């Protein structure tokens, strides 16, 4: 059934993002739909975000716009990886206990979209310097 054919679409099918701009150079917006959390991170040029890992959260990320370098490090094995991600080309899974950080290396704002099974800002997000 198309949303325009529904009697009251505002009640159950429109979800509002909550915004967090508490850290300079980035704005994180998030919304929960059922058991899925979608987060949208806007990063100013030159800004690094992240530097954390999760013990029990599944996370996927994709670049919506801009030029972003992502670094990853497994907190136990110390295995490292660095990727330059391009808009709309990759969907990256960040495994549990893999620390991640992103840096906007372009001249414009960059936008990263995350999908997860728990909020990105929880008590199980542990600081870990990657970038």
N, C-alpha and C positions, 0 to 999 in steps of 0.2 A: 504494500500500500504506500503510495507516495505521500510525503509529509504534507503537501498542499491539500490533499484530500481528507486529512484527519480533522476532526472537529475542534480539538484544542491542542495544537502541537506545542504550545509553550509549556504545558504542564510536565511532560515526561521526556521530551526528545531534544531539548535545547539545553546545553550545558555551558556554564560560564567559567572562564578561566580565572584563577586567583593569581595575582601578581606579587612577586617578591623582588624588590630592587634594593635589598639591604647591602649588597656588595657593590662597590664602585666598579663601573665598566661593564656590568652585565645585568640583564633582567631575566628572571626565570618565571615563567607562567606555567600553571599546571591545572589539570582537570581530571576527574575520575569518572569513567563511564563503566559501570559494572565493576569487574575485577581488573580493569586496565587503567593505568595512569598514563596520560600523555603530558609531556612537558616540552615547552618551547623555550630555548635559551637564546637570547640575543646578546652578542658579544661585540664590544667596541674593538676597533683595530688595535693590535698589540697586546690585548688582554688575555691572560691565562685563566682558565676556570678548571674546576675539578680538584685533582690531587686527593682522591679518596678511593676507597674500595668498599664493597659490600660483602657480607658473609652469607646472606640468604635472600638476595634480590636478583631477579632476572632483568637485564637491561638490554635494549636495542637502541642504536642511535643512527641517525641519518642527517646529512647536511642538506639544508633547504636552500641556503644561499651563502655566498662568500667563499673565502679560501681558508681552510682550517687544517692545522696539523694536529694529529692526535697521537699521544704517547700512552703506551700500556706497559705495565710491569706486574708479573705474578709475584705476590707478596712472599711466597715461600721459595719458589725456584729461582727467583730474580730474573727469569727470562724476560727480555724486553722486545718491544716492537714499536715502530713509528710509521704512521701512515699520513700521507697528504690526501685528504678526502675531498671529492668533488661533488657539487650539488646534484642530487638526483641519481647518482651512479652506484652508491653502495648503501647497504644496510648492515651495520656492524653489530655483532653480538658481543657484549662485554661479560665474560664469565665471572662467576663468583670468585672472590679473592684475587681478582686482577684489578690493580689500581689503574685509574685513567685520568688524563688531563688533556685539555684542548687549548689551542692557542689560535687566535685570529691573526693570520699572517698577511691579510689583505689590507687594502686602503678603505674599505667600506665595512659596515656592520656585517657580521656573519650570523646566521641562524642555524641552530642545531635542534632537531626534533628527537625526543627520547620516548620510548614506550617501555613501561615496566609493570611488574606485578605488585609493587609497593611504591610509596612516595619516594622521590629521590632524596629528600631531606628527612632522614629518620635517625634514630639512635643507633642503628646498625651501619651507618655510613662512617667509616673510619678514615681519618686523615693519613695520607701517605704521599710523600713528595715524589712526583714523577717528572714534572716540568719545572 
